[in-house]
Amino acid sequence: MASKTEQIFNALGEGARDYREIRNNRLFHANQKDVRYFTRAESIEYLGINGKTIDSYIMQSGIDPKRHDHSIWAITIDEMYTLRDLLPEKIRVAPKFTRSNKKLQVITIQNQKGGVGKTVSAVTIASGLATQFHQQYRVGLIDLDGQGTASMYYVANTDDTLTAGDLIRKDYDLDDGETEHDAISESFLPTAIPNLRILPAAQHDRAVDGWFHKAIVNGLENPYKLLDNIINEVENEFDIIIIDTPPSLSFVTLNAYYAASSVIFPLGASENDLDATCGYFEYIKDVWDLMESNGHQGYDFTRLLLTNYREDPASIDIQSKIEKFFPDMMYSTEFHYSVAIRECSALMSTVFDMSKSEYPKTKQTFNRAATNAYSVINKIHSDIVKVWSNE
């Protein structure tokens, strides 16, 4: 029986490796060409200027928007940023942000309940803050979930890169002349969005929690501050960092709580999700007691974000219950259930990583999803700006 079970488990491992190799191949080639493009109409809307003005600045930039097949007018997101930088401040939608002495915003996305849209929320918030706000925030995305789903949106293969788990365990060697800061900074990889970088996760990061237990037995001090130490090394390279966490209250998750300046709890619009999340929240004060006893100064804001909202009686009932039992904590705008979001996720993309013109199905569905996502992220952006304004 044991031998037969071993064969079954070996077959599971082999099948998984074969699938991931094919998947990684596909994602590598997809990521090579999935740069976001803007049509002329999308560029006018994005920059908030008229066609005559955009034509004038395109000429100044030296960009040829009709170099593509069939002379289609299109520019990449890098070219869009170049064009935007040419605009004088009086016609630019918002001036470029300079953080100076304002505090780095580190927002942890967490819920012990799985399936609440945590990762989709994290990648959508990160890409939306990077692309939709003309302040050009420098955004970091940290994937702490060993499943690596958030990483798959931006990194096709993590075999030759350091992951969040590697940095936490210090499982790397420095090259000649390389500093700790260099190794950490270079681990935040560029993405197809110029001002968004990601610290990825990989399957071997699933072992990080076991490493914590052994390290504590061997005398590890401050086990909750390791991620915070990593972030401190790159504090001046980012304005906002979003952390995606595993659906468990592990040492990795507690590190995310400690490193955070704010926390957002995604919560699915179903009775099951509400029940499970409330079970988690009954214990949540113990989490804060642990953070406070280790020197955490408190969160700037703590919010509930309703996800998979369908505008049906069941969703409305859940929304009413949350408003009743968690007054003033829930965002007034929720992530709606959307076929477009699911389609984009299947392509390892958010609605902000691709152009409406590139979306393979109904454009109206895509527009609704993008508008809804922007509305949610605008609320989060308001919270961030309020923190900076009060400093």
N, C-alpha and C positions, 0 to 999 in steps of 0.2 A: 504493500500500500504506500509506504514512504517513497519507494522508488518511482511509482506511478505519479505520485503527487509532485515529485521533483521534476519529472518529465513535463508535466502540465505547466509548472511554474517557469521552467526553462523556455517552453514554447511561448508563454505569455511575454517573457522578456525579449525573445527573438522577434516576435510579431511587432512589439512596441518599437524596437530599434529599427526594424525595416520601415515601419510607417513614418517614424520621425525623420529618417534619412530622406525619404521621398518628400515629406512635408517641408523639411529644411531646404531641399533643392528648389521646390516650388516657390517658397517664400524668398529665397535668395534672388531668383530671377524676377519675382514680382517686385521686390523692394528695389531692384536695380532700375525699374522703369516707373515706379509709382510716385514720381514727383508731382506735386500738385501744380496744375496749370490754371491760369485765369484767362478767360476770353475777354474781348474788349468790353462787353457789357458788364461782366463780373468785375473787371478792373475799375471801371467807372463807379460802380456801386461800392466796391471795397474802399477806394480812396476818397470817395465823396466829392469828386470833381467832374466837370463835364468833358465831353469827347474832345473838344478843341484843345482843352488844357492838357489832357493826357497825351494827345498826339504831339504837342509841343515838347513835353518833357521826355517822351519816348525818343524823339529826335536828338535831344541833348544827351541822353544816356548812351546812345550808340547801339541800343538793343534793336534787333530786327525781329519784330513780332510775327512776320510773315515768312520766316525761313522754313517753316514746317511744310509737310506734304500738302498739296492742294492749296497752298498760300493761306491756310487758316490763321487768323490773328490769335496768337496765344503767347503768354509769357509764363515762365516758371515762378515759383514762390520766391526764389532767390532774386530773380530779376524784379519782381514786385517790390521787394524790400529795397533794392537799389533805387528804383523809381521813387519810392516813398521818401527815401533819404534826400532826394533832390528837391522835393517840394519845400518852398519857403514856409516858415512857421504859420504865417497868416492864412494859408489855405490847407495846411495839414490838419487832419481831424484831431490829433492830440500830439503834443510834443513828446519826444523820446524821454523815457523815464531815467532818472539818475537817482539811485537809492541813497547815496551819501551815507548819512548816519542812521538811516531808518533800519529797523530790525528785519532780518531775513524772515520771511513767512514760510513756515514749514507746516503743511496741512496733512494730517494723517487721515486716510479713508479706512474706516474699520467697522466691522460687524462680525461677531462670532458666528452668526447665521450665514450659511453659504447660499448662493443663488439669488442674492438681493441686488445684483448689478454693481457690485463693488468695483471690479476691475474695469468694466465699461465706463463707470462713472469716473474713475481715476484717470484713464487715458483721455476721455472726452474733456474733462476739466483741464488737464495739462495742455492738450493741444489747442483747446479753445482759448485759454489764457495767453498762449504763445502767439496765436494767429489773429485773433479777433480784436485785440486791443492795440491801438496804434502807438501806445507807449513802448512797445517792443520789450516787454519784460523778459528777463533771462530766466527761463523756466527749467527746472530739473524734475525728472520723474524717477523715483526709486522703486524698484520692484523687489519686494521682500517675500513674495510668495514663490515657493519652490516649484510650483506648477509653471511659472514663467510665462503666463498668458499675456500680461502687459508687455513683456519684452518682445513677444512675437509680433506685436504691432510695428516694431521699429528695428529689431535686430534679427536677422535671418538665422544666424548661427553664433552661439556663445562659446564654442569650443576653444577659441583662441583669445578670449577676453576674460578679464577679472570680473567676478560677479559681486553683488552685495554680500553674499555669504562668504566669499573669499576674503573680502576686506574686513568683515567682522571677525573672522578667525585669524586674520593676518596670514593667510595661507598663500604667500607669494614671496618671491625674492626680488630684491632691488638690483637693477643693473648698475654697472659702474657709474658713479656720479649721479644716480637717480635718487631723489629724496622721497620720503613718505608722501609728501604733498603731491609730487609728480605722479606717483603710482595711483593715488586716489583720484586726482583730477583727470588723468587719462582714462580712468575706468568709466567716467561719465561720457558715454559715446555720443557722437553727433547723430542726428536723425535727419529725415528729409525736410524737417522744419528748421530753418536756420537758428532760431533762438530757443530750441528745445533739445536738451540732452538727457540721456537715460542711463542710469546705473542698473544693468539688467540682472535677472535671476536665471538660474539654470537648474536642471533636475537634481544635481548634486547638492543644491542648497537645502533640499529637504532634510539633510543630515545635520544642519546647523543647530537645531534644538538639542539633539543628542550631544553635540560638542559642548554646548553650554553646561549641561549637567556634569560632564566629565571635568570641564574647566573649573567649575565651582568647587567640586571635590578637591581639585588640585590647587585651590587657593586663589581663583580668579576674583579680583576685587571689582566692585562697581559693574556687575553684569548687565545692568540696564542702560548704561551710558555709552556702550560701544558704538552704536549708530550715531549718537550725538557727537562723539569725537570725530567720526568720519566726516560728518556734515560741517563741523567747525573748520576742517581743513580746506573746504571749498566755499566757505561762507561768502567770500567776496566775488565769487564767480556767478552767483545766482541772486535773483530777487525773490523768487517763489519756488518752493520745492513741494511736490505732491508725492505722498508715500502710499503705495498700494500694499496691503497687508494680507496675510493668509487668513482664512476663516476659522481661526482658533486663537485662544489666549495663550500663546507660547512665549518663550523668551524673546523671540524675534518681534512679536507683536508688542510686547512690553517695551522693547527698545524703541519701537515706533511711537508709542505713547510718550516716552520720555523725551524723544527728540522733537516732538511736535510743539508748535506754538498754538495750534488750533486743531480741533478734531471734527470731522463730519461723519455721521453714521448713516449710510444708505439703508433704506428700509423699504422692502417690497410692499406693494399695496395689496396685501392679502392677509387674511386672519392668521394663517399659519406663520407668516413672517413676523407679524406683530406679536403673536404669542411668544415665539422663540426669542425675539429681540427683547421683549419685556423680561423674559427669564434672564437674559444676559445683563440687562440694566439693573436688576435686583442685586447683582454682584458688583456692579461697576464702581461703587464707592470704595470697595476694597482695592480696586486698581488705582484709584486716585490716591488713597492713603499710602500705597506703596510708592507712587511717584513723588508725593510730597515728602515722605520720609527720606527720599534720596535727593532732595534738594530742588525739585521742580517748582517753578515760581507761579504756575497756573496758566490756563489757556486763555488766549485772547477772545476766542469765541468757540462755542460748541453747538453744533447744529444737527438736526435730523433732516435728511433729504429723501423724500418719497420717490420711489422708482417704479417702473412698470405700471404707471397709472393709466387706466383705460377710460376714464370719464363715464363709468357705468355705476349702477347703484352700489355694488360691492366696494369699488374703489372710493366712492364718495363717503361711504360709511366708515371705511378705515381712516380716511382723511379727517373726518369729524372726531373720531376717537382720539387720534393723535393730537389734534388741536385741543381737545378737552383735557387729556391727561399730561400733555407736555406743552403747556401754553408758552408762547414766545420762543420756542426752540426750533420749530419746523420752518423750513424755507417756504415762502408763500407760492413758489413756483416749483413744479415737480417734473421729473423726467417721465415723459409719456411713453407708453408702450409703442414701439414703432417698427414696422417691417423694414424701413430704410436703415435703422440702426442695426438691425440683425443682418441685413445684407452687407452693410459696410464692415461689420465685425467679421463676417465670413471671409471678407477680403483683407482682413487684418488692417482695417482702416477705421478712422472716426469720420464723422461728417465734416470735420475741419481739415482732414488730410487729403480730401479730394474735391474737385470742382463739381458743381451741379451738372455741368456738361459731360463729365466723365462717368456719372452714376448710371449704371446699366439699365435701370428700370424707370418707373414713373417719376418725372422731375418734381411733380407737385408733392409727392410723398417725401422726397428728399428735402424739399424746401421747408415743409412743416417740421421735419425732424431737426433740421439745422436751426430754424427759428426758435424751436422749443429749447434746444440745447444751449443756444446763446442766452436765452432768457434766464435759465438756471445759472449759468456761469456768470452772468451779469450780477446776480444776487451775491454770489461768492466774491466777486470782484469788489462789490460795494463794502462787504465786510472787511476785506483786506485794506482797502483805501481808508476806511474808518479807523482801523488800527493805526495806520501810518499817520493819519491826521491828528490823532490823540497823543502821539509821542512827543 
